[in-house]
Each structure stands twice: as structure tokens, then as C-alpha cells.
Amino acid sequence: MTVPVLSVVVPAYNNGRTLAETLESVLEQRVDGLELIVADHASSDDTAEVMRGFADDPRVTLLDTSAGGGAGRNWNRVTEAATGEFIKLVCGDDVLRAGVLARQLELLRSTGAVLTACRRDVVDADGRTLMAGWGLRGLEKRMPGREAVRKAVRAGSNLFGEPASVMMRRDALVETGGWFDRFPYLIDQATYSRVLLRGDFVPDPEVGATFRMSATQWSVALVREQSGQARAFHAWLRAEHPEVLSATDVRVGDLRAAAMARARRLSYRLLERRMR
């Protein structure tokens, strides 16, 4: 039996419409030592049935349905089942581009970095491109992880992207406590930040994933909550790691997070009109 090198983990929830495309985009990648772990978290649609269609592939492990519990519990559940040296989490409505797994593996192996991230295309529920080649603003070169963390805080935005854009060393993720959901809307950026305090960041400049925006992300209330949690995360990170963030970094990041929230609010309204 081949020892897994890379674990791709998929915490699926009501992804019956998109999950097959997501899983196929993983399994079509040309990379040795791949394991794919999928869990359904009490979906009310046919997600579990779609999962079972992949049960015969020896690279695939299907976990029993659980009672849900939010992103933190669900993301950690699939992560705890992983055994590879490297890990990538892909939500059940996102898609990987050809070659991204092999490319990111090589980046992490050759540089010794703990985390890499690629650009992604942002699409709507029907797969129409809203933003192409998004991400990595200011992160175009290898750098110490704490510098990458500081740049993201000062930008008031998750410059690394959603999990499908990111690959990490699994031991670094596990040793920092797994997916960190104290700030639920920033679970990805907060987790990346904790991992990056353990080593370098290296960028993958290609477009390697497609991120699908859902209708639940288009609410003004959600945008406001994200802005508030960004401020709380900045304050927490400053208190825990004053050697990484200065008070000025936090002030700048808070102002930019508020500005980003206003810009997102306008963008979401335009997107809602487009989807009618």
C-alpha cells in the first residue's frame, strides 16, 4: 500500500449539486501518494449519495455522516483523519485546476516552506466568472511567515484565499491546534496565520482553484459581522504575538477591514441583482 504524501480533505454540506465536480477535479490530478477524505455533515440533499459514487476508488475514504457543528468541527474532523505529509482542504463546491497539487507539492518540498497559496477565479452559483486570477496581492515572493501574516492584517483582507487555494504541511497545522474557529468568519486566515508563525510562505502564482460564492455570503449582516471579527482577530493576534504586529499594524488593518466591508457590501448588492 502506498503511503499517502498528500491528503485532500473535503467537508461536504448540502453540496449534492457540485460535489461530483469537486471530487473529480481532485482525482484527475497527476500526483503520487494522494488520499482523498470526504465527509458529509448531516446534509439534507443528496450529498451522501454523490459521495458513495466514489467509494470504489482506492484513494478515497468516506467518513460516516456526522451531526454537523459548524466549520470548525467539520473541517477538523476531516483533517484529523488525514495521514499525508501535506494537506489541502477543499470545500464541496470548489474546483481544483489541473496541475495545482503537483505544483504546490514541489513548492513546499523544494523550499521547506510551511504554506503556499495560489490565485483563484471567483465564480457565481452557475459557474460564471466574477473575478479572474484573484489573490496574492503583496505576496508575490517567498517571505518569512510572520511577514506574510503582517501584510494580510495590514490589508484588512485574507490575501491567501480560501482553503482550496492553500496547501500546508500537515504537522504544522496539527501542532498549532488544527482549524482555529474562535473567529468563525476568519477561520481560514486565522489558521493560516498560526501555521505561518512556524515557517516561511511561498507563493504559487498560477490560478489553481475556482471558488464559488454562495447566496449566504451575499448578506449585509454577514459583511458587518466579518468586519467586526476581523478587528477582534487583529486585537487577539497583537496580544498573543506583539513581536509580529505593532499597534500601528492593527490600526491600519482595522481601517482597511472596514473599507473592505463597505466595498463588499456594494459588490454583493450588484451580484444579487445579477443573479435575479
C-alpha positions in Angstrom: 0.0 0.0 0.0 1.3 3.4 -1.0 2.0 5.7 2.0 0.0 8.9 1.5 2.0 12.0 0.7 -0.8 14.4 0.2 -4.2 14.5 1.9 -7.0 16.4 0.2 -9.9 16.7 2.7 -13.5 17.7 1.7 -16.0 18.6 4.4 -19.2 18.5 2.4 -22.6 20.0 3.4 -25.5 20.3 1.0 -23.2 20.0 -1.9 -25.1 17.5 -3.9 -25.2 19.7 -7.0 -21.5 20.4 -7.1 -19.7 17.7 -5.1 -19.0 15.3 -8.0 -17.2 18.0 -10.0 -15.2 18.9 -6.9 -14.1 15.3 -6.3 -13.3 14.7 -9.9 -11.1 17.8 -10.0 -9.1 16.2 -7.2 -8.9 12.7 -8.5 -7.9 13.8 -12.0 -4.7 15.4 -10.7 -1.5 13.6 -11.6 0.2 13.2 -8.2 1.5 10.1 -6.5 0.6 9.3 -2.9 -2.8 11.1 -2.9 -5.5 10.3 -0.4 -9.0 12.0 -0.6 -11.1 12.1 2.5 -14.7 13.1 2.3 -17.3 13.6 5.0 -21.0 14.6 4.8 -22.1 16.7 7.7 -25.9 15.9 8.0 -26.8 17.3 4.6 -30.5 17.5 3.7 -29.8 16.9 0.0 -28.2 14.0 -1.9 -24.6 14.8 -0.9 -24.2 11.4 0.8 -25.4 9.6 -2.4 -22.9 11.6 -4.5 -20.1 10.6 -2.2 -20.9 6.9 -2.4 -20.4 7.1 -6.1 -16.6 7.5 -5.4 -16.4 4.7 -2.9 -14.6 2.2 -5.3 -11.6 4.4 -5.8 -8.8 3.1 -3.5 -7.6 6.7 -2.9 -10.9 7.7 -1.4 -12.0 7.4 2.2 -15.6 8.2 3.0 -16.4 9.1 6.6 -19.7 8.4 8.3 -22.3 11.2 8.4 -22.0 13.4 11.4 -24.3 15.8 13.2 -22.6 18.9 11.8 -21.5 21.6 14.2 -20.1 24.3 12.1 -17.0 24.8 10.0 -14.5 24.3 12.9 -15.8 20.9 13.9 -16.4 19.7 10.3 -13.0 20.9 9.0 -11.2 19.4 11.9 -13.0 16.1 11.5 -11.7 15.5 8.0 -8.3 16.9 8.9 -7.9 14.5 11.9 -8.5 11.6 9.5 -5.7 12.7 7.2 -2.3 10.9 7.2 -0.3 12.7 4.4 2.7 14.9 5.0 0.9 17.8 3.2 -2.8 18.8 3.4 -5.3 20.8 1.3 -8.9 21.4 2.4 -11.4 21.8 -0.5 -15.0 22.8 0.2 -17.6 20.7 -1.6 -18.5 23.4 -4.2 -15.0 24.5 -5.2 -12.9 23.1 -8.0 -9.1 22.5 -8.4 -7.4 23.3 -11.7 -5.2 20.7 -13.4 -1.7 20.6 -12.1 -2.2 22.6 -8.9 -1.5 19.7 -6.5 1.8 18.6 -8.1 2.9 22.2 -8.4 2.2 23.1 -4.8 3.8 19.9 -3.5 7.0 20.8 -5.3 7.0 24.3 -4.0 6.7 23.2 -0.4 9.2 20.4 -0.8 11.9 22.4 -2.6 11.6 25.5 -0.4 10.9 23.9 3.0 8.1 26.5 3.5 5.1 25.6 5.7 2.4 27.1 3.5 1.7 28.1 -0.1 -1.3 29.7 -1.8 -2.3 30.2 -5.4 -4.6 32.7 -7.2 -8.2 31.6 -7.9 -11.1 32.5 -10.0 -14.2 33.6 -8.1 -17.5 32.4 -9.8 -21.2 32.6 -9.1 -23.5 29.7 -8.3 -23.8 28.9 -12.0 -20.1 28.9 -12.6 -19.9 32.3 -14.3 -16.6 34.1 -13.6 -16.9 37.1 -11.4 -13.3 37.8 -10.7 -10.4 36.1 -12.5 -6.9 35.5 -11.1 -7.8 36.8 -7.7 -5.4 36.8 -4.7 -1.8 37.1 -3.5 -1.7 40.9 -3.6 1.6 41.8 -2.0 2.6 38.2 -1.5 4.3 37.6 -4.9 7.6 36.3 -3.4 8.9 33.9 -0.7 9.0 35.5 2.7 9.0 34.7 6.4 5.6 33.6 7.5 5.3 36.4 10.1 5.8 39.0 7.3 3.0 37.4 5.3 0.8 37.4 8.3 1.5 41.1 8.9 0.8 42.0 5.3 -2.6 40.3 5.4 -3.5 42.1 8.6 -2.5 45.5 7.3 -4.5 44.8 4.1 -7.6 44.1 6.2 -8.2 41.1 4.0 -7.4 37.4 3.6 -4.7 37.7 0.9 -4.1 33.9 0.9 -7.6 32.9 -0.3 -10.0 30.2 0.6 -8.7 26.7 1.6 -8.8 25.3 -2.0 -6.0 27.8 -2.8 -3.8 26.8 0.1 -1.6 23.8 0.8 0.1 23.3 4.2 2.4 20.9 6.0 0.0 18.8 8.0 2.3 18.6 11.1 2.4 22.4 11.3 -1.4 22.5 11.1 -1.8 19.8 13.8 0.8 21.2 16.1 -0.9 24.6 16.1 -4.2 23.1 17.1 -5.9 22.5 13.8 -8.5 24.8 12.3 -8.9 27.8 14.6 -12.5 28.9 14.8 -12.5 31.5 17.6 -13.3 34.0 14.8 -15.6 31.8 12.6 -15.8 34.1 9.6 -12.0 34.2 9.6 -11.3 30.5 10.3 -9.1 30.2 7.2 -7.0 33.3 7.7 -6.7 32.8 11.4 -5.5 29.2 10.9 -3.0 30.2 8.2 -1.6 32.8 10.5 -0.9 30.4 13.3 0.7 28.0 10.8 2.8 30.7 9.2 4.3 31.7 12.5 6.2 28.4 12.3 7.9 28.9 8.9 8.0 30.6 5.5 5.4 31.4 3.0 6.0 30.7 -0.7 3.5 31.8 -3.4 2.1 29.7 -6.3 1.5 32.5 -8.9 -0.8 30.3 -11.1 -4.6 30.2 -11.0 -5.1 26.9 -9.2 -8.7 26.8 -8.0 -12.2 28.1 -8.5 -14.1 29.5 -5.5 -17.9 29.5 -5.8 -19.7 32.3 -4.0 -23.0 31.2 -2.3 -26.1 33.1 -1.7 -25.5 33.1 2.1 -22.3 35.1 1.5 -24.3 37.9 -0.1 -25.9 39.4 3.1 -25.1 42.8 4.5 -25.4 41.3 8.0 -22.6 38.8 7.2 -20.4 41.6 5.9 -20.8 43.6 9.1 -20.0 40.5 11.2 -16.9 39.8 9.2 -15.6 43.3 9.7 -16.2 43.0 13.5 -14.5 39.7 13.7 -11.5 41.0 11.6 -11.0 43.7 14.3 -11.3 41.1 17.1 -8.8 38.8 15.3 -6.3 41.6 14.8 -6.5 42.5 18.5 -6.1 38.9 19.5 -3.1 38.4 17.3 -1.4 41.5 18.6 -2.0 40.4 22.2 -0.6 36.9 21.5 2.3 37.9 19.2 3.3 41.5 19.8 6.6 40.7 18.1 4.6 40.1 14.9 2.1 43.0 14.9 2.5 46.6 16.1 -0.3 48.8 17.3 0.0 50.7 14.0 -0.4 47.4 12.1 -3.6 46.8 13.9 -5.0 50.3 13.4 -4.2 50.2 9.7 -5.7 46.7 9.4 -8.9 47.7 11.2 -9.4 50.7 8.9 -8.9 48.7 5.8 -11.1 45.9 7.0 -13.9 48.4 7.4 -13.3 49.8 4.0 -13.2 46.3 2.5 -16.6 45.6 4.2 -18.1 48.6 2.6 -16.7 47.6 -0.8 -18.0 44.0 -0.3 -21.5 45.3 0.6 -21.7 47.2 -2.6 -20.4 44.2 -4.6 -22.8 41.8 -3.0 -25.8 44.0 -3.9 -24.6 44.2 -7.5 -24.2 40.4 -7.5 -27.7 39.8 -6.1 -29.1 41.8 -8.9 -27.2 39.8 -11.4 -28.4 36.5 -10.0 -32.1 37.5 -10.1 
